[in-house]
Amino acid sequence: MANHKSALKRIRSNKKKTLTRGSRITFLRTSIKSVETALENKDQTAAKEAFKSAESQIMKGVSKGVIKKNTASRKISRLSNRIKALSL
């Protein structure tokens, strides 16, 4: 257990940040999953609508430091390619 005042504060702040990041990651995964379910149902309009919100959440995750920039770009690219493939 930490004894210094600053170490105790760091433990408290880490706990709070862990909860915040965890909830943000969960929300991000849920929004991606909504796009994937629309893709499985072959509903292009629903997939496009879900993709708009998912893309926004992914980029927000980048700005908050939850995921890396290249990971976000890869996820967005793959989802958009799958949506485009539905129209073919």
PyMOL Python script that loads the backbone (N, CA, C, O; Angstrom):
from pymol import cmd

cmd.read_pdbstr("""\
ATOM      1  N   MET A   1       0.846  -1.192   0.000  1.00  0.00           N
ATOM      2  CA  MET A   1       0.000   0.000   0.000  1.00  0.00           C
ATOM      3  C   MET A   1       0.878   1.237   0.000  1.00  0.00           C
ATOM      4  O   MET A   1       1.928   1.265   0.641  1.00  0.00           O
ATOM      5  N   ALA A   2       0.448   2.241  -0.711  1.00  0.00           N
ATOM      6  CA  ALA A   2       1.207   3.481  -0.812  1.00  0.00           C
ATOM      7  C   ALA A   2       1.119   4.265   0.495  1.00  0.00           C
ATOM      8  O   ALA A   2       0.095   4.254   1.178  1.00  0.00           O
ATOM      9  N   ASN A   3       2.193   4.930   0.819  1.00  0.00           N
ATOM     10  CA  ASN A   3       2.237   5.721   2.050  1.00  0.00           C
ATOM     11  C   ASN A   3       2.279   7.215   1.783  1.00  0.00           C
ATOM     12  O   ASN A   3       1.827   8.001   2.615  1.00  0.00           O
ATOM     13  N   HIS A   4       2.811   7.620   0.646  1.00  0.00           N
ATOM     14  CA  HIS A   4       2.925   9.042   0.354  1.00  0.00           C
ATOM     15  C   HIS A   4       1.591   9.613  -0.087  1.00  0.00           C
ATOM     16  O   HIS A   4       0.763   8.926  -0.685  1.00  0.00           O
ATOM     17  N   LYS A   5       1.408  10.881   0.222  1.00  0.00           N
ATOM     18  CA  LYS A   5       0.168  11.565  -0.119  1.00  0.00           C
ATOM     19  C   LYS A   5      -0.072  11.561  -1.632  1.00  0.00           C
ATOM     20  O   LYS A   5      -1.191  11.329  -2.089  1.00  0.00           O
ATOM     21  N   SER A   6       0.990  11.822  -2.405  1.00  0.00           N
ATOM     22  CA  SER A   6       0.846  11.871  -3.861  1.00  0.00           C
ATOM     23  C   SER A   6       0.529  10.495  -4.439  1.00  0.00           C
ATOM     24  O   SER A   6      -0.219  10.387  -5.411  1.00  0.00           O
ATOM     25  N   ALA A   7       1.089   9.453  -3.851  1.00  0.00           N
ATOM     26  CA  ALA A   7       0.824   8.100  -4.322  1.00  0.00           C
ATOM     27  C   ALA A   7      -0.620   7.696  -4.038  1.00  0.00           C
ATOM     28  O   ALA A   7      -1.251   7.016  -4.848  1.00  0.00           O
ATOM     29  N   LEU A   8      -1.134   8.111  -2.899  1.00  0.00           N
ATOM     30  CA  LEU A   8      -2.531   7.825  -2.563  1.00  0.00           C
ATOM     31  C   LEU A   8      -3.467   8.546  -3.536  1.00  0.00           C
ATOM     32  O   LEU A   8      -4.472   7.988  -3.977  1.00  0.00           O
ATOM     33  N   LYS A   9      -3.123   9.786  -3.861  1.00  0.00           N
ATOM     34  CA  LYS A   9      -3.932  10.539  -4.817  1.00  0.00           C
ATOM     35  C   LYS A   9      -3.876   9.886  -6.185  1.00  0.00           C
ATOM     36  O   LYS A   9      -4.890   9.817  -6.879  1.00  0.00           O
ATOM     37  N   ARG A  10      -2.696   9.402  -6.587  1.00  0.00           N
ATOM     38  CA  ARG A  10      -2.541   8.744  -7.888  1.00  0.00           C
ATOM     39  C   ARG A  10      -3.413   7.492  -7.948  1.00  0.00           C
ATOM     40  O   ARG A  10      -4.003   7.207  -8.991  1.00  0.00           O
ATOM     41  N   ILE A  11      -3.505   6.748  -6.864  1.00  0.00           N
ATOM     42  CA  ILE A  11      -4.355   5.556  -6.823  1.00  0.00           C
ATOM     43  C   ILE A  11      -5.813   5.937  -7.041  1.00  0.00           C
ATOM     44  O   ILE A  11      -6.529   5.285  -7.800  1.00  0.00           O
ATOM     45  N   ARG A  12      -6.248   7.011  -6.360  1.00  0.00           N
ATOM     46  CA  ARG A  12      -7.637   7.461  -6.519  1.00  0.00           C
ATOM     47  C   ARG A  12      -7.915   7.916  -7.947  1.00  0.00           C
ATOM     48  O   ARG A  12      -8.943   7.559  -8.523  1.00  0.00           O
ATOM     49  N   SER A  13      -7.013   8.699  -8.517  1.00  0.00           N
ATOM     50  CA  SER A  13      -7.250   9.217  -9.866  1.00  0.00           C
ATOM     51  C   SER A  13      -7.176   8.110 -10.906  1.00  0.00           C
ATOM     52  O   SER A  13      -7.925   8.133 -11.882  1.00  0.00           O
ATOM     53  N   ASN A  14      -6.286   7.142 -10.715  1.00  0.00           N
ATOM     54  CA  ASN A  14      -6.208   6.012 -11.647  1.00  0.00           C
ATOM     55  C   ASN A  14      -7.497   5.204 -11.649  1.00  0.00           C
ATOM     56  O   ASN A  14      -7.952   4.753 -12.699  1.00  0.00           O
ATOM     57  N   LYS A  15      -8.080   5.024 -10.474  1.00  0.00           N
ATOM     58  CA  LYS A  15      -9.326   4.267 -10.368  1.00  0.00           C
ATOM     59  C   LYS A  15     -10.443   4.962 -11.138  1.00  0.00           C
ATOM     60  O   LYS A  15     -11.231   4.316 -11.828  1.00  0.00           O
ATOM     61  N   LYS A  16     -10.500   6.296 -11.011  1.00  0.00           N
ATOM     62  CA  LYS A  16     -11.531   7.061 -11.694  1.00  0.00           C
ATOM     63  C   LYS A  16     -11.329   7.013 -13.216  1.00  0.00           C
ATOM     64  O   LYS A  16     -12.291   6.849 -13.967  1.00  0.00           O
ATOM     65  N   LYS A  17     -10.081   7.157 -13.664  1.00  0.00           N
ATOM     66  CA  LYS A  17      -9.794   7.129 -15.091  1.00  0.00           C
ATOM     67  C   LYS A  17     -10.065   5.752 -15.689  1.00  0.00           C
ATOM     68  O   LYS A  17     -10.518   5.645 -16.829  1.00  0.00           O
ATOM     69  N   THR A  18      -9.789   4.708 -14.928  1.00  0.00           N
ATOM     70  CA  THR A  18     -10.047   3.348 -15.404  1.00  0.00           C
ATOM     71  C   THR A  18     -11.532   3.137 -15.656  1.00  0.00           C
ATOM     72  O   THR A  18     -11.917   2.547 -16.665  1.00  0.00           O
ATOM     73  N   LEU A  19     -12.360   3.614 -14.744  1.00  0.00           N
ATOM     74  CA  LEU A  19     -13.811   3.486 -14.925  1.00  0.00           C
ATOM     75  C   LEU A  19     -14.292   4.276 -16.143  1.00  0.00           C
ATOM     76  O   LEU A  19     -15.108   3.789 -16.925  1.00  0.00           O
ATOM     77  N   THR A  20     -13.781   5.495 -16.296  1.00  0.00           N
ATOM     78  CA  THR A  20     -14.188   6.346 -17.416  1.00  0.00           C
ATOM     79  C   THR A  20     -13.791   5.726 -18.744  1.00  0.00           C
ATOM     80  O   THR A  20     -14.596   5.658 -19.673  1.00  0.00           O
ATOM     81  N   ARG A  21     -12.535   5.268 -18.832  1.00  0.00           N
ATOM     82  CA  ARG A  21     -12.060   4.669 -20.075  1.00  0.00           C
ATOM     83  C   ARG A  21     -12.793   3.378 -20.380  1.00  0.00           C
ATOM     84  O   ARG A  21     -13.102   3.094 -21.537  1.00  0.00           O
ATOM     85  N   GLY A  22     -13.075   2.591 -19.346  1.00  0.00           N
ATOM     86  CA  GLY A  22     -13.788   1.333 -19.546  1.00  0.00           C
ATOM     87  C   GLY A  22     -15.169   1.556 -20.114  1.00  0.00           C
ATOM     88  O   GLY A  22     -15.596   0.840 -21.019  1.00  0.00           O
ATOM     89  N   SER A  23     -15.875   2.552 -19.586  1.00  0.00           N
ATOM     90  CA  SER A  23     -17.222   2.825 -20.095  1.00  0.00           C
ATOM     91  C   SER A  23     -17.163   3.363 -21.520  1.00  0.00           C
ATOM     92  O   SER A  23     -18.036   3.064 -22.335  1.00  0.00           O
ATOM     93  N   ARG A  24     -16.132   4.161 -21.824  1.00  0.00           N
ATOM     94  CA  ARG A  24     -15.989   4.701 -23.172  1.00  0.00           C
ATOM     95  C   ARG A  24     -15.697   3.587 -24.181  1.00  0.00           C
ATOM     96  O   ARG A  24     -16.233   3.594 -25.289  1.00  0.00           O
ATOM     97  N   ILE A  25     -14.845   2.630 -23.792  1.00  0.00           N
ATOM     98  CA  ILE A  25     -14.526   1.497 -24.661  1.00  0.00           C
ATOM     99  C   ILE A  25     -15.770   0.642 -24.889  1.00  0.00           C
ATOM    100  O   ILE A  25     -16.023   0.186 -26.004  1.00  0.00           O
ATOM    101  N   THR A  26     -16.542   0.429 -23.828  1.00  0.00           N
ATOM    102  CA  THR A  26     -17.763  -0.364 -23.944  1.00  0.00           C
ATOM    103  C   THR A  26     -18.744   0.288 -24.907  1.00  0.00           C
ATOM    104  O   THR A  26     -19.336  -0.393 -25.745  1.00  0.00           O
ATOM    105  N   PHE A  27     -18.921   1.599 -24.795  1.00  0.00           N
ATOM    106  CA  PHE A  27     -19.836   2.315 -25.676  1.00  0.00           C
ATOM    107  C   PHE A  27     -19.347   2.258 -27.118  1.00  0.00           C
ATOM    108  O   PHE A  27     -20.142   2.134 -28.050  1.00  0.00           O
ATOM    109  N   LEU A  28     -18.029   2.348 -27.291  1.00  0.00           N
ATOM    110  CA  LEU A  28     -17.435   2.288 -28.624  1.00  0.00           C
ATOM    111  C   LEU A  28     -17.688   0.923 -29.258  1.00  0.00           C
ATOM    112  O   LEU A  28     -18.079   0.843 -30.422  1.00  0.00           O
ATOM    113  N   ARG A  29     -17.470  -0.142 -28.505  1.00  0.00           N
ATOM    114  CA  ARG A  29     -17.692  -1.491 -29.026  1.00  0.00           C
ATOM    115  C   ARG A  29     -19.160  -1.724 -29.361  1.00  0.00           C
ATOM    116  O   ARG A  29     -19.477  -2.393 -30.344  1.00  0.00           O
ATOM    117  N   THR A  30     -20.051  -1.175 -28.549  1.00  0.00           N
ATOM    118  CA  THR A  30     -21.481  -1.322 -28.799  1.00  0.00           C
ATOM    119  C   THR A  30     -21.877  -0.636 -30.097  1.00  0.00           C
ATOM    120  O   THR A  30     -22.675  -1.172 -30.865  1.00  0.00           O
ATOM    121  N   SER A  31     -21.322   0.549 -30.347  1.00  0.00           N
ATOM    122  CA  SER A  31     -21.664   1.262 -31.575  1.00  0.00           C
ATOM    123  C   SER A  31     -21.121   0.527 -32.799  1.00  0.00           C
ATOM    124  O   SER A  31     -21.768   0.512 -33.846  1.00  0.00           O
ATOM    125  N   ILE A  32     -19.948  -0.078 -32.680  1.00  0.00           N
ATOM    126  CA  ILE A  32     -19.390  -0.867 -33.788  1.00  0.00           C
ATOM    127  C   ILE A  32     -20.245  -2.106 -34.022  1.00  0.00           C
ATOM    128  O   ILE A  32     -20.487  -2.504 -35.162  1.00  0.00           O
ATOM    129  N   LYS A  33     -20.697  -2.709 -32.928  1.00  0.00           N
ATOM    130  CA  LYS A  33     -21.510  -3.921 -33.039  1.00  0.00           C
ATOM    131  C   LYS A  33     -22.853  -3.630 -33.694  1.00  0.00           C
ATOM    132  O   LYS A  33     -23.402  -4.494 -34.379  1.00  0.00           O
ATOM    133  N   SER A  34     -23.399  -2.420 -33.498  1.00  0.00           N
ATOM    134  CA  SER A  34     -24.669  -2.078 -34.135  1.00  0.00           C
ATOM    135  C   SER A  34     -24.504  -2.000 -35.657  1.00  0.00           C
ATOM    136  O   SER A  34     -25.414  -2.364 -36.402  1.00  0.00           O
ATOM    137  N   VAL A  35     -23.349  -1.527 -36.108  1.00  0.00           N
ATOM    138  CA  VAL A  35     -23.067  -1.505 -37.548  1.00  0.00           C
ATOM    139  C   VAL A  35     -22.957  -2.935 -38.061  1.00  0.00           C
ATOM    140  O   VAL A  35     -23.497  -3.260 -39.118  1.00  0.00           O
ATOM    141  N   GLU A  36     -22.267  -3.781 -37.323  1.00  0.00           N
ATOM    142  CA  GLU A  36     -22.069  -5.162 -37.760  1.00  0.00           C
ATOM    143  C   GLU A  36     -23.384  -5.946 -37.818  1.00  0.00           C
ATOM    144  O   GLU A  36     -23.569  -6.773 -38.711  1.00  0.00           O
ATOM    145  N   THR A  37     -24.289  -5.695 -36.882  1.00  0.00           N
ATOM    146  CA  THR A  37     -25.578  -6.389 -36.936  1.00  0.00           C
ATOM    147  C   THR A  37     -26.391  -5.930 -38.135  1.00  0.00           C
ATOM    148  O   THR A  37     -27.073  -6.735 -38.768  1.00  0.00           O
ATOM    149  N   ALA A  38     -26.324  -4.634 -38.452  1.00  0.00           N
ATOM    150  CA  ALA A  38     -27.020  -4.133 -39.643  1.00  0.00           C
ATOM    151  C   ALA A  38     -26.412  -4.750 -40.904  1.00  0.00           C
ATOM    152  O   ALA A  38     -27.129  -5.043 -41.861  1.00  0.00           O
ATOM    153  N   LEU A  39     -25.110  -4.943 -40.904  1.00  0.00           N
ATOM    154  CA  LEU A  39     -24.450  -5.581 -42.051  1.00  0.00           C
ATOM    155  C   LEU A  39     -24.857  -7.045 -42.182  1.00  0.00           C
ATOM    156  O   LEU A  39     -25.051  -7.539 -43.293  1.00  0.00           O
ATOM    157  N   GLU A  40     -24.987  -7.737 -41.058  1.00  0.00           N
ATOM    158  CA  GLU A  40     -25.412  -9.138 -41.092  1.00  0.00           C
ATOM    159  C   GLU A  40     -26.828  -9.270 -41.625  1.00  0.00           C
ATOM    160  O   GLU A  40     -27.154 -10.240 -42.308  1.00  0.00           O
ATOM    161  N   ASN A  41     -27.677  -8.282 -41.307  1.00  0.00           N
ATOM    162  CA  ASN A  41     -29.061  -8.293 -41.792  1.00  0.00           C
ATOM    163  C   ASN A  41     -29.167  -7.760 -43.219  1.00  0.00           C
ATOM    164  O   ASN A  41     -30.254  -7.716 -43.794  1.00  0.00           O
ATOM    165  N   LYS A  42     -28.021  -7.354 -43.788  1.00  0.00           N
ATOM    166  CA  LYS A  42     -27.944  -6.819 -45.151  1.00  0.00           C
ATOM    167  C   LYS A  42     -28.834  -5.590 -45.344  1.00  0.00           C
ATOM    168  O   LYS A  42     -29.428  -5.391 -46.404  1.00  0.00           O
ATOM    169  N   ASP A  43     -28.910  -4.773 -44.290  1.00  0.00           N
ATOM    170  CA  ASP A  43     -29.691  -3.540 -44.330  1.00  0.00           C
ATOM    171  C   ASP A  43     -28.727  -2.364 -44.491  1.00  0.00           C
ATOM    172  O   ASP A  43     -28.144  -1.888 -43.517  1.00  0.00           O
ATOM    173  N   GLN A  44     -28.570  -1.909 -45.721  1.00  0.00           N
ATOM    174  CA  GLN A  44     -27.557  -0.900 -46.005  1.00  0.00           C
ATOM    175  C   GLN A  44     -27.896   0.463 -45.391  1.00  0.00           C
ATOM    176  O   GLN A  44     -27.002   1.154 -44.904  1.00  0.00           O
ATOM    177  N   THR A  45     -29.155   0.852 -45.408  1.00  0.00           N
ATOM    178  CA  THR A  45     -29.515   2.157 -44.864  1.00  0.00           C
ATOM    179  C   THR A  45     -29.286   2.205 -43.350  1.00  0.00           C
ATOM    180  O   THR A  45     -28.778   3.194 -42.822  1.00  0.00           O
ATOM    181  N   ALA A  46     -29.667   1.131 -42.664  1.00  0.00           N
ATOM    182  CA  ALA A  46     -29.435   1.078 -41.214  1.00  0.00           C
ATOM    183  C   ALA A  46     -27.945   1.037 -40.909  1.00  0.00           C
ATOM    184  O   ALA A  46     -27.486   1.626 -39.930  1.00  0.00           O
ATOM    185  N   ALA A  47     -27.198   0.344 -41.748  1.00  0.00           N
ATOM    186  CA  ALA A  47     -25.750   0.253 -41.553  1.00  0.00           C
ATOM    187  C   ALA A  47     -25.101   1.620 -41.726  1.00  0.00           C
ATOM    188  O   ALA A  47     -24.193   1.977 -40.975  1.00  0.00           O
ATOM    189  N   LYS A  48     -25.564   2.388 -42.714  1.00  0.00           N
ATOM    190  CA  LYS A  48     -25.003   3.723 -42.937  1.00  0.00           C
ATOM    191  C   LYS A  48     -25.296   4.643 -41.761  1.00  0.00           C
ATOM    192  O   LYS A  48     -24.431   5.407 -41.331  1.00  0.00           O
ATOM    193  N   GLU A  49     -26.512   4.571 -41.244  1.00  0.00           N
ATOM    194  CA  GLU A  49     -26.880   5.404 -40.101  1.00  0.00           C
ATOM    195  C   GLU A  49     -26.066   5.024 -38.862  1.00  0.00           C
ATOM    196  O   GLU A  49     -25.563   5.887 -38.144  1.00  0.00           O
ATOM    197  N   ALA A  50     -25.949   3.729 -38.631  1.00  0.00           N
ATOM    198  CA  ALA A  50     -25.174   3.271 -37.480  1.00  0.00           C
ATOM    199  C   ALA A  50     -23.699   3.606 -37.655  1.00  0.00           C
ATOM    200  O   ALA A  50     -23.000   3.883 -36.681  1.00  0.00           O
ATOM    201  N   PHE A  51     -23.230   3.580 -38.894  1.00  0.00           N
ATOM    202  CA  PHE A  51     -21.824   3.884 -39.183  1.00  0.00           C
ATOM    203  C   PHE A  51     -21.496   5.336 -38.868  1.00  0.00           C
ATOM    204  O   PHE A  51     -20.399   5.634 -38.398  1.00  0.00           O
ATOM    205  N   LYS A  52     -22.432   6.238 -39.123  1.00  0.00           N
ATOM    206  CA  LYS A  52     -22.197   7.650 -38.825  1.00  0.00           C
ATOM    207  C   LYS A  52     -21.912   7.856 -37.342  1.00  0.00           C
ATOM    208  O   LYS A  52     -20.956   8.537 -36.970  1.00  0.00           O
ATOM    209  N   SER A  53     -22.749   7.264 -36.509  1.00  0.00           N
ATOM    210  CA  SER A  53     -22.534   7.427 -35.064  1.00  0.00           C
ATOM    211  C   SER A  53     -21.305   6.653 -34.591  1.00  0.00           C
ATOM    212  O   SER A  53     -20.586   7.109 -33.701  1.00  0.00           O
ATOM    213  N   ALA A  54     -21.064   5.482 -35.186  1.00  0.00           N
ATOM    214  CA  ALA A  54     -19.899   4.687 -34.792  1.00  0.00           C
ATOM    215  C   ALA A  54     -18.605   5.405 -35.159  1.00  0.00           C
ATOM    216  O   ALA A  54     -17.650   5.413 -34.382  1.00  0.00           O
ATOM    217  N   GLU A  55     -18.580   6.003 -36.338  1.00  0.00           N
ATOM    218  CA  GLU A  55     -17.382   6.728 -36.769  1.00  0.00           C
ATOM    219  C   GLU A  55     -17.094   7.888 -35.826  1.00  0.00           C
ATOM    220  O   GLU A  55     -15.944   8.138 -35.465  1.00  0.00           O
ATOM    221  N   SER A  56     -18.135   8.584 -35.437  1.00  0.00           N
ATOM    222  CA  SER A  56     -17.977   9.693 -34.503  1.00  0.00           C
ATOM    223  C   SER A  56     -17.450   9.206 -33.154  1.00  0.00           C
ATOM    224  O   SER A  56     -16.580   9.839 -32.555  1.00  0.00           O
ATOM    225  N   GLN A  57     -17.977   8.085 -32.684  1.00  0.00           N
ATOM    226  CA  GLN A  57     -17.517   7.543 -31.397  1.00  0.00           C
ATOM    227  C   GLN A  57     -16.081   7.041 -31.474  1.00  0.00           C
ATOM    228  O   GLN A  57     -15.321   7.184 -30.516  1.00  0.00           O
ATOM    229  N   ILE A  58     -15.706   6.455 -32.604  1.00  0.00           N
ATOM    230  CA  ILE A  58     -14.340   5.969 -32.777  1.00  0.00           C
ATOM    231  C   ILE A  58     -13.365   7.146 -32.746  1.00  0.00           C
ATOM    232  O   ILE A  58     -12.336   7.082 -32.074  1.00  0.00           O
ATOM    233  N   MET A  59     -13.681   8.203 -33.461  1.00  0.00           N
ATOM    234  CA  MET A  59     -12.788   9.356 -33.483  1.00  0.00           C
ATOM    235  C   MET A  59     -12.746  10.064 -32.133  1.00  0.00           C
ATOM    236  O   MET A  59     -11.720  10.628 -31.752  1.00  0.00           O
ATOM    237  N   LYS A  60     -13.854  10.032 -31.420  1.00  0.00           N
ATOM    238  CA  LYS A  60     -13.860  10.598 -30.071  1.00  0.00           C
ATOM    239  C   LYS A  60     -12.964   9.769 -29.154  1.00  0.00           C
ATOM    240  O   LYS A  60     -12.289  10.305 -28.275  1.00  0.00           O
ATOM    241  N   GLY A  61     -12.969   8.450 -29.374  1.00  0.00           N
ATOM    242  CA  GLY A  61     -12.078   7.575 -28.610  1.00  0.00           C
ATOM    243  C   GLY A  61     -10.615   7.891 -28.861  1.00  0.00           C
ATOM    244  O   GLY A  61      -9.784   7.788 -27.958  1.00  0.00           O
ATOM    245  N   VAL A  62     -10.303   8.276 -30.094  1.00  0.00           N
ATOM    246  CA  VAL A  62      -8.926   8.673 -30.415  1.00  0.00           C
ATOM    247  C   VAL A  62      -8.562   9.949 -29.669  1.00  0.00           C
ATOM    248  O   VAL A  62      -7.487  10.046 -29.078  1.00  0.00           O
ATOM    249  N   SER A  63      -9.454  10.919 -29.699  1.00  0.00           N
ATOM    250  CA  SER A  63      -9.152  12.193 -29.049  1.00  0.00           C
ATOM    251  C   SER A  63      -9.050  12.058 -27.532  1.00  0.00           C
ATOM    252  O   SER A  63      -8.326  12.819 -26.891  1.00  0.00           O
ATOM    253  N   LYS A  64      -9.765  11.100 -26.955  1.00  0.00           N
ATOM    254  CA  LYS A  64      -9.709  10.877 -25.511  1.00  0.00           C
ATOM    255  C   LYS A  64      -8.579   9.936 -25.112  1.00  0.00           C
ATOM    256  O   LYS A  64      -8.328   9.733 -23.924  1.00  0.00           O
ATOM    257  N   GLY A  65      -7.896   9.361 -26.100  1.00  0.00           N
ATOM    258  CA  GLY A  65      -6.761   8.504 -25.787  1.00  0.00           C
ATOM    259  C   GLY A  65      -7.121   7.074 -25.468  1.00  0.00           C
ATOM    260  O   GLY A  65      -6.317   6.352 -24.878  1.00  0.00           O
ATOM    261  N   VAL A  66      -8.322   6.644 -25.849  1.00  0.00           N
ATOM    262  CA  VAL A  66      -8.757   5.284 -25.556  1.00  0.00           C
ATOM    263  C   VAL A  66      -8.186   4.292 -26.563  1.00  0.00           C
ATOM    264  O   VAL A  66      -7.743   3.203 -26.199  1.00  0.00           O
ATOM    265  N   ILE A  67      -8.202   4.690 -27.841  1.00  0.00           N
ATOM    266  CA  ILE A  67      -7.604   3.847 -28.881  1.00  0.00           C
ATOM    267  C   ILE A  67      -6.643   4.691 -29.708  1.00  0.00           C
ATOM    268  O   ILE A  67      -6.707   5.921 -29.695  1.00  0.00           O
ATOM    269  N   LYS A  68      -5.756   4.013 -30.424  1.00  0.00           N
ATOM    270  CA  LYS A  68      -4.767   4.719 -31.226  1.00  0.00           C
ATOM    271  C   LYS A  68      -5.367   5.143 -32.565  1.00  0.00           C
ATOM    272  O   LYS A  68      -6.373   4.602 -33.026  1.00  0.00           O
ATOM    273  N   LYS A  69      -4.712   6.126 -33.164  1.00  0.00           N
ATOM    274  CA  LYS A  69      -5.202   6.723 -34.406  1.00  0.00           C
ATOM    275  C   LYS A  69      -5.262   5.714 -35.551  1.00  0.00           C
ATOM    276  O   LYS A  69      -6.253   5.663 -36.280  1.00  0.00           O
ATOM    277  N   ASN A  70      -4.224   4.921 -35.711  1.00  0.00           N
ATOM    278  CA  ASN A  70      -4.199   3.950 -36.802  1.00  0.00           C
ATOM    279  C   ASN A  70      -5.232   2.844 -36.600  1.00  0.00           C
ATOM    280  O   ASN A  70      -5.824   2.363 -37.566  1.00  0.00           O
ATOM    281  N   THR A  71      -5.446   2.446 -35.367  1.00  0.00           N
ATOM    282  CA  THR A  71      -6.470   1.440 -35.068  1.00  0.00           C
ATOM    283  C   THR A  71      -7.842   1.966 -35.460  1.00  0.00           C
ATOM    284  O   THR A  71      -8.646   1.249 -36.056  1.00  0.00           O
ATOM    285  N   ALA A  72      -8.100   3.217 -35.123  1.00  0.00           N
ATOM    286  CA  ALA A  72      -9.378   3.833 -35.472  1.00  0.00           C
ATOM    287  C   ALA A  72      -9.549   3.909 -36.988  1.00  0.00           C
ATOM    288  O   ALA A  72     -10.621   3.611 -37.515  1.00  0.00           O
ATOM    289  N   SER A  73      -8.496   4.307 -37.673  1.00  0.00           N
ATOM    290  CA  SER A  73      -8.566   4.406 -39.131  1.00  0.00           C
ATOM    291  C   SER A  73      -8.832   3.048 -39.755  1.00  0.00           C
ATOM    292  O   SER A  73      -9.613   2.938 -40.700  1.00  0.00           O
ATOM    293  N   ARG A  74      -8.191   2.019 -39.233  1.00  0.00           N
ATOM    294  CA  ARG A  74      -8.385   0.663 -39.749  1.00  0.00           C
ATOM    295  C   ARG A  74      -9.824   0.198 -39.535  1.00  0.00           C
ATOM    296  O   ARG A  74     -10.433  -0.373 -40.440  1.00  0.00           O
ATOM    297  N   LYS A  75     -10.368   0.440 -38.345  1.00  0.00           N
ATOM    298  CA  LYS A  75     -11.738   0.019 -38.056  1.00  0.00           C
ATOM    299  C   LYS A  75     -12.739   0.739 -38.956  1.00  0.00           C
ATOM    300  O   LYS A  75     -13.657   0.121 -39.496  1.00  0.00           O
ATOM    301  N   ILE A  76     -12.555   2.049 -39.111  1.00  0.00           N
ATOM    302  CA  ILE A  76     -13.455   2.837 -39.951  1.00  0.00           C
ATOM    303  C   ILE A  76     -13.375   2.370 -41.399  1.00  0.00           C
ATOM    304  O   ILE A  76     -14.398   2.228 -42.070  1.00  0.00           O
ATOM    305  N   SER A  77     -12.168   2.133 -41.873  1.00  0.00           N
ATOM    306  CA  SER A  77     -11.974   1.705 -43.250  1.00  0.00           C
ATOM    307  C   SER A  77     -12.639   0.358 -43.515  1.00  0.00           C
ATOM    308  O   SER A  77     -13.323   0.183 -44.523  1.00  0.00           O
ATOM    309  N   ARG A  78     -12.437  -0.578 -42.613  1.00  0.00           N
ATOM    310  CA  ARG A  78     -13.011  -1.913 -42.807  1.00  0.00           C
ATOM    311  C   ARG A  78     -14.526  -1.894 -42.763  1.00  0.00           C
ATOM    312  O   ARG A  78     -15.185  -2.586 -43.540  1.00  0.00           O
ATOM    313  N   LEU A  79     -15.085  -1.097 -41.847  1.00  0.00           N
ATOM    314  CA  LEU A  79     -16.543  -1.004 -41.779  1.00  0.00           C
ATOM    315  C   LEU A  79     -17.110  -0.358 -43.035  1.00  0.00           C
ATOM    316  O   LEU A  79     -18.109  -0.826 -43.580  1.00  0.00           O
ATOM    317  N   SER A  80     -16.475   0.715 -43.496  1.00  0.00           N
ATOM    318  CA  SER A  80     -16.987   1.385 -44.700  1.00  0.00           C
ATOM    319  C   SER A  80     -16.868   0.499 -45.932  1.00  0.00           C
ATOM    320  O   SER A  80     -17.738   0.531 -46.803  1.00  0.00           O
ATOM    321  N   ASN A  81     -15.805  -0.290 -46.016  1.00  0.00           N
ATOM    322  CA  ASN A  81     -15.669  -1.209 -47.143  1.00  0.00           C
ATOM    323  C   ASN A  81     -16.748  -2.282 -47.124  1.00  0.00           C
ATOM    324  O   ASN A  81     -17.252  -2.677 -48.176  1.00  0.00           O
ATOM    325  N   ARG A  82     -17.101  -2.749 -45.944  1.00  0.00           N
ATOM    326  CA  ARG A  82     -18.174  -3.752 -45.846  1.00  0.00           C
ATOM    327  C   ARG A  82     -19.522  -3.150 -46.225  1.00  0.00           C
ATOM    328  O   ARG A  82     -20.358  -3.832 -46.818  1.00  0.00           O
ATOM    329  N   ILE A  83     -19.743  -1.869 -45.886  1.00  0.00           N
ATOM    330  CA  ILE A  83     -20.998  -1.210 -46.260  1.00  0.00           C
ATOM    331  C   ILE A  83     -21.066  -1.019 -47.768  1.00  0.00           C
ATOM    332  O   ILE A  83     -22.115  -1.222 -48.379  1.00  0.00           O
ATOM    333  N   LYS A  84     -19.946  -0.630 -48.366  1.00  0.00           N
ATOM    334  CA  LYS A  84     -19.891  -0.465 -49.821  1.00  0.00           C
ATOM    335  C   LYS A  84     -20.129  -1.784 -50.536  1.00  0.00           C
ATOM    336  O   LYS A  84     -20.747  -1.806 -51.600  1.00  0.00           O
ATOM    337  N   ALA A  85     -19.648  -2.884 -49.968  1.00  0.00           N
ATOM    338  CA  ALA A  85     -19.791  -4.197 -50.596  1.00  0.00           C
ATOM    339  C   ALA A  85     -21.254  -4.634 -50.623  1.00  0.00           C
ATOM    340  O   ALA A  85     -21.632  -5.449 -51.465  1.00  0.00           O
ATOM    341  N   LEU A  86     -22.088  -4.110 -49.717  1.00  0.00           N
ATOM    342  CA  LEU A  86     -23.504  -4.469 -49.722  1.00  0.00           C
ATOM    343  C   LEU A  86     -24.204  -3.970 -50.983  1.00  0.00           C
ATOM    344  O   LEU A  86     -25.120  -4.623 -51.483  1.00  0.00           O
ATOM    345  N   SER A  87     -23.783  -2.825 -51.496  1.00  0.00           N
ATOM    346  CA  SER A  87     -24.468  -2.244 -52.646  1.00  0.00           C
ATOM    347  C   SER A  87     -24.124  -2.992 -53.957  1.00  0.00           C
ATOM    348  O   SER A  87     -24.827  -2.856 -54.958  1.00  0.00           O
ATOM    349  N   LEU A  88     -23.052  -3.765 -53.931  1.00  0.00           N
ATOM    350  CA  LEU A  88     -22.653  -4.486 -55.155  1.00  0.00           C
ATOM    351  C   LEU A  88     -23.451  -5.731 -55.383  1.00  0.00           C
ATOM    352  O   LEU A  88     -23.228  -6.436 -56.367  1.00  0.00           O
TER     353      LEU A  88
END
""", "prot")
cmd.dss("prot")
cmd.show_as("cartoon", "prot")
cmd.util.cbc("prot")
cmd.orient("prot")
